[in-house]
Amino acid sequence: MKIKTIKSIQEVYDLLQNDFKSNLLLKDKYFYFIDTLIKHRVDKKAKYFSSKNFKKTFGDNTYKAMVNYFIAKGIIERFYNYQGGKFGYYKYKLLISAKNLINYQITSQSFIKTIDYFNNTNYQSLLDFEKQVLHNIEQLQLSSEFDIPRLYMSKSKNTGRLFHTITNMPKIQRHNLKHVDDFRLVEIDAKNAQLVMLSHLFNDDEVFNDAVYSGKFYEILASEMGIDISDDNKRGEFKRKFFNSILFNENTLVVANSKYGVAFKKLFPKTFHHLIEMQVDKSRATELQRTESNLFINNITKDLVESGYFVIPIHDAFIIKHEDIDKVQKIINDNCYSILGRLITMSITEFCPTPLCGYATYNNLRKKEEEREDNRQEGLYVVQSEQGVGQNNNTIVKNEKIALVTDAIKTLMAENQKITIRKIQELSGVAKATVEKHYKGVMVEINKINNDVVEKPNW
Protein backbone atom coordinates (compact mmCIF):
# COMPACT_ATOMS: atom_id res chain seq x y z
CA MET A 1 0.00 0.00 0.00
CA LYS A 2 1.34 3.43 -0.97
CA ILE A 3 1.78 5.96 1.87
CA LYS A 4 2.43 9.72 1.62
CA THR A 5 3.99 11.50 4.62
CA ILE A 6 3.10 15.16 5.18
CA LYS A 7 3.46 17.73 7.98
CA SER A 8 0.90 18.80 10.54
CA ILE A 9 0.58 20.51 13.91
CA GLN A 10 -0.10 18.63 17.15
CA GLU A 11 -3.18 20.72 17.95
CA VAL A 12 -4.66 20.04 14.51
CA TYR A 13 -3.69 16.38 14.73
CA ASP A 14 -5.57 15.88 18.02
CA LEU A 15 -8.60 17.74 16.69
CA LEU A 16 -8.91 15.82 13.42
CA GLN A 17 -8.21 12.42 14.96
CA ASN A 18 -11.12 13.02 17.31
CA ASP A 19 -13.60 14.55 14.83
CA PHE A 20 -12.89 12.28 11.85
CA LYS A 21 -11.87 8.99 13.43
CA SER A 22 -14.29 6.97 11.25
CA ASN A 23 -13.72 8.81 7.95
CA LEU A 24 -10.23 8.13 6.62
CA LEU A 25 -10.58 9.90 3.26
CA LEU A 26 -12.00 13.09 4.74
CA LYS A 27 -9.39 13.12 7.51
CA ASP A 28 -6.59 12.76 4.94
CA LYS A 29 -7.99 15.66 2.92
CA TYR A 30 -8.20 17.95 5.95
CA PHE A 31 -4.63 17.10 6.96
CA TYR A 32 -3.40 17.75 3.42
CA PHE A 33 -5.10 21.16 3.40
CA ILE A 34 -3.20 22.14 6.56
CA ASP A 35 0.04 20.74 5.08
CA THR A 36 -0.48 23.00 2.03
CA LEU A 37 -0.82 26.06 4.27
CA ILE A 38 2.27 25.08 6.26
CA LYS A 39 4.37 24.68 3.09
CA HIS A 40 3.44 28.19 1.99
CA ARG A 41 4.24 29.63 5.45
CA VAL A 42 0.87 31.27 5.89
CA ASP A 43 1.50 31.24 9.65
CA LYS A 44 3.79 34.20 8.88
CA LYS A 45 1.76 36.03 6.24
CA ALA A 46 -1.66 35.62 4.64
CA LYS A 47 -1.45 34.32 1.07
CA TYR A 48 -3.73 33.78 -1.92
CA PHE A 49 -4.72 30.25 -2.96
CA SER A 50 -6.73 29.36 -6.07
CA SER A 51 -10.25 28.24 -5.14
CA LYS A 52 -10.42 26.32 -8.44
CA ASN A 53 -7.34 24.29 -7.50
CA PHE A 54 -8.68 23.61 -4.00
CA LYS A 55 -12.02 22.49 -5.40
CA LYS A 56 -10.34 20.20 -7.93
CA THR A 57 -8.14 18.71 -5.21
CA PHE A 58 -10.68 18.22 -2.44
CA GLY A 59 -14.06 18.37 -4.18
CA ASP A 60 -16.36 21.39 -4.25
CA ASN A 61 -18.51 20.62 -1.20
CA THR A 62 -15.63 19.15 0.82
CA TYR A 63 -13.52 22.26 0.19
CA LYS A 64 -16.27 24.60 1.41
CA ALA A 65 -17.01 22.49 4.50
CA MET A 66 -13.30 22.19 5.26
CA VAL A 67 -12.69 25.95 5.18
CA ASN A 68 -15.75 26.56 7.36
CA TYR A 69 -14.59 23.88 9.79
CA PHE A 70 -11.11 25.35 10.30
CA ILE A 71 -12.50 28.90 10.58
CA ALA A 72 -15.03 27.76 13.20
CA LYS A 73 -12.25 26.02 15.16
CA GLY A 74 -10.04 29.12 15.11
CA ILE A 75 -7.33 27.37 13.08
CA ILE A 76 -7.40 29.64 10.02
CA GLU A 77 -8.68 33.03 8.98
CA ARG A 78 -9.82 33.94 5.48
CA PHE A 79 -9.73 37.46 4.04
CA TYR A 80 -11.64 38.65 0.99
CA ASN A 81 -9.69 41.07 -1.20
CA TYR A 82 -11.70 43.06 -3.69
CA GLN A 83 -9.92 44.63 -6.65
CA GLY A 84 -11.68 47.67 -8.02
CA GLY A 85 -13.37 46.73 -11.28
CA LYS A 86 -12.03 43.18 -11.02
CA PHE A 87 -13.00 39.94 -9.33
CA GLY A 88 -12.09 39.54 -5.70
CA TYR A 89 -10.03 36.72 -4.23
CA TYR A 90 -9.40 35.05 -0.87
CA LYS A 91 -6.25 35.05 1.25
CA TYR A 92 -5.66 32.52 4.02
CA LYS A 93 -3.83 32.93 7.34
CA LEU A 94 -2.86 30.15 9.76
CA LEU A 95 -3.69 31.35 13.28
CA ILE A 96 -1.66 28.81 15.22
CA SER A 97 2.11 28.31 15.39
CA ALA A 98 3.73 26.04 12.83
CA LYS A 99 7.11 25.80 14.56
CA ASN A 100 6.82 22.36 16.13
CA LEU A 101 5.63 20.08 13.34
CA ILE A 102 4.77 16.39 13.39
CA ASN A 103 4.41 13.83 10.60
CA TYR A 104 1.10 12.48 9.36
CA GLN A 105 0.72 9.63 6.88
CA ILE A 106 -1.94 9.81 4.17
CA THR A 107 -3.13 6.28 3.43
CA SER A 108 -6.28 6.84 1.35
CA GLN A 109 -5.20 5.39 -2.01
CA SER A 110 -7.74 7.35 -4.05
CA PHE A 111 -6.61 10.67 -2.53
CA ILE A 112 -2.93 9.80 -3.01
CA LYS A 113 -3.76 9.29 -6.69
CA THR A 114 -5.33 12.76 -6.75
CA ILE A 115 -2.21 14.29 -5.17
CA ASP A 116 0.03 12.45 -7.64
CA TYR A 117 -2.16 13.72 -10.48
CA PHE A 118 -1.49 17.35 -9.50
CA ASN A 119 2.23 16.69 -9.02
CA ASN A 120 2.64 14.76 -12.29
CA THR A 121 0.71 17.32 -14.35
CA ASN A 122 2.20 20.48 -12.76
CA TYR A 123 -1.42 21.59 -12.68
CA GLN A 124 -1.00 24.86 -10.79
CA SER A 125 1.61 26.16 -13.25
CA LEU A 126 -0.44 25.36 -16.38
CA LEU A 127 -2.21 28.10 -18.32
CA ASP A 128 -5.98 27.79 -18.71
CA PHE A 129 -5.80 26.47 -22.27
CA GLU A 130 -3.12 23.96 -21.23
CA LYS A 131 -5.39 22.72 -18.43
CA GLN A 132 -8.09 22.15 -21.05
CA VAL A 133 -5.62 20.07 -23.08
CA LEU A 134 -5.01 17.98 -19.96
CA HIS A 135 -8.76 17.57 -19.51
CA ASN A 136 -9.02 16.46 -23.16
CA ILE A 137 -6.38 13.80 -22.57
CA GLU A 138 -8.48 12.52 -19.65
CA GLN A 139 -11.35 11.95 -22.10
CA LEU A 140 -9.36 9.35 -24.02
CA GLN A 141 -9.41 5.57 -23.70
CA LEU A 142 -6.87 2.99 -24.84
CA SER A 143 -7.53 -0.54 -26.02
CA SER A 144 -7.00 -3.19 -23.35
CA GLU A 145 -4.40 -4.68 -25.71
CA PHE A 146 -1.99 -2.02 -24.32
CA ASP A 147 -0.85 -1.03 -20.83
CA ILE A 148 -2.24 2.28 -19.55
CA PRO A 149 0.56 4.89 -19.50
CA ARG A 150 1.20 7.33 -16.65
CA LEU A 151 -0.87 10.52 -16.85
CA TYR A 152 1.46 13.53 -16.81
CA MET A 153 2.10 16.94 -18.34
CA SER A 154 5.07 19.31 -18.29
CA LYS A 155 6.27 22.31 -20.27
CA SER A 156 9.87 22.92 -21.31
CA LYS A 157 11.22 26.25 -20.06
CA ASN A 158 13.80 26.31 -22.87
CA THR A 159 11.63 25.48 -25.88
CA GLY A 160 8.03 25.95 -24.69
CA ARG A 161 7.21 22.42 -25.88
CA LEU A 162 4.33 20.69 -24.11
CA PHE A 163 5.11 17.12 -23.05
CA HIS A 164 2.35 14.81 -21.87
CA THR A 165 1.06 11.24 -21.87
CA ILE A 166 0.41 11.19 -25.62
CA THR A 167 3.62 12.83 -26.91
CA ASN A 168 5.79 9.77 -26.21
CA MET A 169 3.12 7.18 -26.98
CA PRO A 170 4.02 4.89 -29.92
CA LYS A 171 1.93 5.48 -33.04
CA ILE A 172 0.41 1.99 -32.93
CA GLN A 173 -1.03 2.86 -29.51
CA ARG A 174 -1.84 6.49 -30.27
CA HIS A 175 -3.89 5.59 -33.33
CA ASN A 176 -5.89 3.14 -31.22
CA LEU A 177 -7.03 5.85 -28.82
CA LYS A 178 -10.77 6.35 -28.51
CA HIS A 179 -12.85 9.22 -27.14
CA VAL A 180 -15.00 8.30 -24.16
CA ASP A 181 -18.06 9.65 -26.03
CA ASP A 182 -17.16 7.77 -29.25
CA PHE A 183 -16.25 10.84 -31.32
CA ARG A 184 -14.21 9.89 -34.38
CA LEU A 185 -10.65 11.12 -33.88
CA VAL A 186 -7.96 12.07 -36.37
CA GLU A 187 -4.37 13.24 -36.16
CA ILE A 188 -3.56 16.24 -38.33
CA ASP A 189 0.19 16.50 -38.82
CA ALA A 190 2.32 19.34 -40.24
CA LYS A 191 4.74 18.09 -42.88
CA ASN A 192 8.41 19.12 -42.51
CA ALA A 193 7.61 21.28 -39.47
CA GLN A 194 11.21 21.65 -38.25
CA LEU A 195 12.30 22.63 -41.76
CA VAL A 196 9.43 25.12 -41.97
CA MET A 197 10.74 26.71 -38.77
CA LEU A 198 14.25 26.85 -40.30
CA SER A 199 12.82 28.51 -43.41
CA HIS A 200 11.01 31.02 -41.19
CA LEU A 201 14.19 31.90 -39.26
CA PHE A 202 16.00 33.06 -42.45
CA ASN A 203 13.38 33.24 -45.22
CA ASP A 204 15.71 34.24 -48.07
CA ASP A 205 16.11 30.94 -49.95
CA GLU A 206 13.13 30.51 -52.28
CA VAL A 207 14.38 27.16 -53.59
CA PHE A 208 14.59 25.76 -50.05
CA ASN A 209 11.26 27.36 -49.08
CA ASP A 210 9.44 25.85 -52.06
CA ALA A 211 10.85 22.38 -51.33
CA VAL A 212 9.85 22.59 -47.68
CA TYR A 213 6.34 24.02 -48.08
CA SER A 214 5.52 21.61 -50.89
CA GLY A 215 6.08 18.72 -48.48
CA LYS A 216 8.58 17.15 -50.92
CA PHE A 217 11.87 18.20 -49.29
CA TYR A 218 12.98 14.70 -48.27
CA GLU A 219 12.10 13.26 -51.68
CA ILE A 220 14.19 15.98 -53.38
CA LEU A 221 17.19 15.47 -51.10
CA ALA A 222 16.98 11.66 -51.26
CA SER A 223 16.80 11.78 -55.07
CA GLU A 224 19.95 13.91 -55.19
CA MET A 225 21.73 11.37 -52.96
CA GLY A 226 20.35 8.34 -54.83
CA ILE A 227 18.64 6.93 -51.72
CA ASP A 228 15.31 5.06 -51.80
CA ILE A 229 12.77 6.33 -49.25
CA SER A 230 9.70 4.75 -50.81
CA ASP A 231 8.46 3.07 -47.61
CA ASP A 232 7.91 4.44 -44.10
CA ASN A 233 10.86 2.62 -42.52
CA LYS A 234 13.37 3.87 -45.10
CA ARG A 235 11.93 7.38 -44.95
CA GLY A 236 12.11 7.42 -41.16
CA GLU A 237 15.75 6.26 -41.18
CA PHE A 238 16.64 8.87 -43.80
CA LYS A 239 15.06 11.66 -41.77
CA ARG A 240 16.82 10.51 -38.59
CA LYS A 241 20.24 10.57 -40.27
CA PHE A 242 19.51 13.95 -41.87
CA PHE A 243 18.57 15.50 -38.55
CA ASN A 244 21.61 14.03 -36.79
CA SER A 245 24.01 15.00 -39.57
CA ILE A 246 22.70 18.43 -40.52
CA LEU A 247 19.92 20.07 -38.59
CA PHE A 248 20.81 19.23 -35.00
CA ASN A 249 24.55 18.70 -35.34
CA GLU A 250 26.58 21.48 -33.74
CA ASN A 251 29.87 20.33 -35.33
CA THR A 252 30.24 22.44 -38.49
CA LEU A 253 32.87 20.07 -39.92
CA VAL A 254 30.41 17.17 -39.76
CA VAL A 255 27.67 19.34 -41.26
CA ALA A 256 29.91 20.43 -44.14
CA ASN A 257 31.55 17.10 -44.95
CA SER A 258 28.85 14.47 -44.42
CA LYS A 259 27.18 13.10 -47.56
CA TYR A 260 23.96 14.76 -46.35
CA GLY A 261 25.78 18.07 -45.98
CA VAL A 262 27.33 17.86 -49.44
CA ALA A 263 23.95 17.19 -51.09
CA PHE A 264 22.19 19.85 -48.98
CA LYS A 265 24.82 22.48 -49.91
CA LYS A 266 24.45 21.68 -53.61
CA LEU A 267 20.64 22.00 -53.57
CA PHE A 268 20.19 24.82 -51.04
CA PRO A 269 23.43 26.85 -50.74
CA LYS A 270 21.89 29.89 -49.01
CA THR A 271 20.28 27.90 -46.20
CA PHE A 272 23.38 25.74 -45.86
CA HIS A 273 25.42 28.89 -45.31
CA HIS A 274 23.01 30.03 -42.58
CA LEU A 275 23.34 26.67 -40.80
CA ILE A 276 27.13 26.92 -40.82
CA GLU A 277 27.09 30.52 -39.64
CA MET A 278 24.57 30.06 -36.82
CA GLN A 279 26.05 31.17 -33.50
CA VAL A 280 27.97 28.44 -31.76
CA ASP A 281 26.35 29.23 -28.41
CA LYS A 282 22.87 28.73 -29.89
CA SER A 283 21.43 25.23 -30.17
CA ARG A 284 19.74 24.80 -33.54
CA ALA A 285 17.34 22.29 -32.02
CA THR A 286 16.35 24.70 -29.24
CA GLU A 287 15.86 27.61 -31.64
CA LEU A 288 13.73 25.60 -34.04
CA GLN A 289 11.64 23.98 -31.31
CA ARG A 290 11.05 27.34 -29.64
CA THR A 291 9.78 28.76 -32.93
CA GLU A 292 7.66 25.64 -33.47
CA SER A 293 6.10 25.87 -29.99
CA ASN A 294 5.22 29.51 -30.46
CA LEU A 295 3.18 28.62 -33.54
CA PHE A 296 1.69 25.25 -32.61
CA ILE A 297 1.17 25.67 -28.85
CA ASN A 298 0.96 29.37 -27.98
CA ASN A 299 -1.10 30.31 -31.03
CA ILE A 300 -2.85 27.42 -32.80
CA THR A 301 -3.63 25.26 -29.74
CA LYS A 302 -4.67 28.32 -27.71
CA ASP A 303 -7.00 29.52 -30.48
CA LEU A 304 -8.53 26.07 -30.92
CA VAL A 305 -9.21 25.69 -27.18
CA GLU A 306 -10.67 29.18 -26.88
CA SER A 307 -12.89 28.45 -29.89
CA GLY A 308 -14.28 25.41 -28.09
CA TYR A 309 -12.67 22.65 -30.16
CA PHE A 310 -11.34 19.38 -28.76
CA VAL A 311 -7.58 19.39 -29.34
CA ILE A 312 -4.48 17.65 -28.01
CA PRO A 313 -1.20 19.00 -29.46
CA ILE A 314 1.70 16.63 -30.13
CA HIS A 315 4.49 19.10 -30.94
CA ASP A 316 3.76 19.76 -34.66
CA ALA A 317 0.55 17.69 -34.82
CA PHE A 318 -2.94 17.75 -33.28
CA ILE A 319 -5.48 15.15 -32.23
CA ILE A 320 -8.91 16.54 -33.06
CA LYS A 321 -12.45 15.37 -33.83
CA HIS A 322 -13.10 14.22 -37.38
CA GLU A 323 -16.14 16.50 -37.58
CA ASP A 324 -13.95 19.58 -36.87
CA ILE A 325 -11.34 19.03 -39.61
CA ASP A 326 -12.38 21.91 -41.88
CA LYS A 327 -12.82 24.44 -39.07
CA VAL A 328 -9.57 23.42 -37.39
CA GLN A 329 -7.73 23.63 -40.71
CA LYS A 330 -8.98 27.21 -41.13
CA ILE A 331 -7.60 28.22 -37.72
CA ILE A 332 -4.28 26.53 -38.56
CA ASN A 333 -4.15 28.35 -41.91
CA ASP A 334 -4.98 31.71 -40.33
CA ASN A 335 -2.13 31.33 -37.86
CA CYS A 336 0.33 30.15 -40.50
CA TYR A 337 -0.48 33.13 -42.72
CA SER A 338 -0.18 35.50 -39.76
CA ILE A 339 3.13 34.14 -38.40
CA LEU A 340 4.86 32.45 -41.36
CA GLY A 341 3.27 34.25 -44.30
CA ARG A 342 2.55 30.88 -45.97
CA LEU A 343 0.58 27.69 -45.44
CA ILE A 344 1.99 24.42 -44.09
CA THR A 345 1.09 21.17 -45.84
CA MET A 346 -0.86 18.94 -43.45
CA SER A 347 -1.52 15.18 -43.49
CA ILE A 348 -4.49 13.51 -41.80
CA THR A 349 -4.61 10.05 -40.19
CA GLU A 350 -7.86 8.65 -38.84
CA PHE A 351 -7.87 6.76 -35.53
CA CYS A 352 -9.62 3.42 -35.10
CA PRO A 353 -11.52 3.17 -38.43
CA THR A 354 -13.76 0.56 -36.78
CA PRO A 355 -15.39 1.28 -33.38
CA LEU A 356 -13.40 -1.26 -31.38
CA CYS A 357 -10.51 -2.12 -33.72
CA GLY A 358 -11.05 -5.80 -33.02
CA TYR A 359 -10.70 -5.47 -29.24
CA ALA A 360 -13.47 -5.93 -26.73
CA THR A 361 -12.66 -3.35 -24.07
CA TYR A 362 -11.11 0.08 -23.58
CA ASN A 363 -9.60 1.61 -20.44
CA ASN A 364 -9.61 5.28 -19.40
CA LEU A 365 -6.23 7.04 -19.45
CA ARG A 366 -7.17 8.54 -16.12
CA LYS A 367 -8.75 5.97 -13.85
CA LYS A 368 -11.63 7.54 -11.96
CA GLU A 369 -12.93 6.28 -8.64
CA GLU A 370 -15.85 3.92 -9.23
CA GLU A 371 -17.42 5.19 -6.07
CA ARG A 372 -16.66 8.16 -3.81
CA GLU A 373 -15.13 6.87 -0.60
CA ASP A 374 -16.54 9.71 1.46
CA ASN A 375 -20.04 8.58 0.47
CA ARG A 376 -19.36 5.07 1.77
CA GLN A 377 -18.16 6.11 5.21
CA GLU A 378 -19.81 7.71 8.19
CA GLY A 379 -18.89 10.35 10.74
CA LEU A 380 -18.72 13.37 8.45
CA TYR A 381 -18.28 16.56 10.49
CA VAL A 382 -20.95 19.13 9.57
CA VAL A 383 -20.52 22.86 10.15
CA GLN A 384 -23.73 24.73 10.77
CA SER A 385 -23.45 27.24 7.95
CA GLU A 386 -25.24 27.11 4.61
CA GLN A 387 -27.99 24.55 4.57
CA GLY A 388 -26.64 21.21 3.42
CA VAL A 389 -22.98 22.24 2.94
CA GLY A 390 -20.66 19.40 3.92
CA GLN A 391 -23.40 16.78 4.00
CA ASN A 392 -23.51 13.66 1.86
CA ASN A 393 -26.24 13.17 -0.79
CA ASN A 394 -26.87 16.91 -0.74
CA THR A 395 -29.89 17.20 -2.99
CA ILE A 396 -30.49 20.84 -2.03
CA VAL A 397 -27.11 22.02 -3.29
CA LYS A 398 -27.39 19.71 -6.31
CA ASN A 399 -30.77 21.17 -7.33
CA GLU A 400 -29.45 24.73 -6.88
CA LYS A 401 -26.56 23.98 -9.25
CA ILE A 402 -28.87 22.40 -11.83
CA ALA A 403 -31.02 25.52 -11.65
CA LEU A 404 -27.94 27.72 -12.28
CA VAL A 405 -26.93 25.58 -15.26
CA THR A 406 -30.49 25.75 -16.62
CA ASP A 407 -30.58 29.56 -16.33
CA ALA A 408 -27.21 29.86 -18.06
CA ILE A 409 -28.34 27.71 -21.01
CA LYS A 410 -31.58 29.66 -21.36
CA THR A 411 -29.62 32.92 -21.37
CA LEU A 412 -27.33 31.67 -24.16
CA MET A 413 -30.36 30.49 -26.15
CA ALA A 414 -32.11 33.81 -25.72
CA GLU A 415 -29.03 35.65 -27.01
CA ASN A 416 -28.61 33.19 -29.91
CA GLN A 417 -25.12 32.32 -28.72
CA LYS A 418 -23.35 29.03 -29.33
CA ILE A 419 -23.85 26.78 -26.29
CA THR A 420 -20.56 25.39 -24.99
CA ILE A 421 -19.53 23.91 -21.66
CA ARG A 422 -17.13 26.80 -21.10
CA LYS A 423 -19.83 29.46 -21.65
CA ILE A 424 -22.29 27.62 -19.38
CA GLN A 425 -19.61 27.42 -16.70
CA GLU A 426 -18.76 31.12 -16.96
CA LEU A 427 -22.39 32.22 -16.74
CA SER A 428 -23.46 29.82 -13.99
CA GLY A 429 -20.34 29.84 -11.82
CA VAL A 430 -20.77 26.08 -11.44
CA ALA A 431 -17.76 23.74 -11.62
CA LYS A 432 -16.99 22.35 -15.08
CA ALA A 433 -17.39 18.74 -13.95
CA THR A 434 -20.87 19.53 -12.60
CA VAL A 435 -21.89 21.25 -15.86
CA GLU A 436 -20.72 18.23 -17.86
CA LYS A 437 -22.58 15.87 -15.54
CA HIS A 438 -25.98 17.59 -15.76
CA TYR A 439 -25.85 19.30 -19.17
CA LYS A 440 -27.61 16.60 -21.18
CA GLY A 441 -30.43 16.18 -18.68
CA VAL A 442 -31.03 19.94 -18.56
CA MET A 443 -31.12 20.13 -22.37
CA VAL A 444 -33.68 17.33 -22.52
CA GLU A 445 -35.95 19.20 -20.11
CA ILE A 446 -35.58 22.50 -21.99
CA ASN A 447 -36.30 20.84 -25.32
CA LYS A 448 -39.43 19.24 -23.89
CA ILE A 449 -40.68 22.70 -23.05
CA ASN A 450 -39.53 24.54 -26.16
CA ASN A 451 -39.70 21.68 -28.69
CA ASP A 452 -36.58 23.21 -30.23
CA VAL A 453 -33.36 21.48 -31.16
CA VAL A 454 -30.30 23.26 -29.85
CA GLU A 455 -26.89 22.72 -31.33
CA LYS A 456 -24.83 20.34 -29.23
CA PRO A 457 -21.77 22.12 -27.80
CA ASN A 458 -18.19 21.21 -28.56
CA TRP A 459 -16.77 19.30 -25.62
WODA-V389187 format. One record per helix or strand of 2 or more residues. SS is the DSSP state (H for helix, E for strand). FROM is the first residue (numbers start at 1). TO is the last residue. If there is no record, write none. Layout:
SS;FROM;TO / SS;FROM;TO
This chain:
E;4;9 / H;10;19 / H;24;39 / E;47;48 / H;51;58 / H;60;72 / E;76;81 / E;89;94 / E;101;106 / H;109;121 / H;123;125 / H;128;138 / E;140;143 / E;153;155 / E;162;164 / H;171;174 / E;178;179 / E;185;190 / H;193;202 / H;206;213 / H;217;225 / H;232;247 / H;252;257 / H;259;267 / H;269;277 / H;284;306 / E;311;314 / E;317;321 / H;322;339 / E;346;350 / E;362;364 / H;373;375 / H;395;414 / H;421;428 / H;432;450
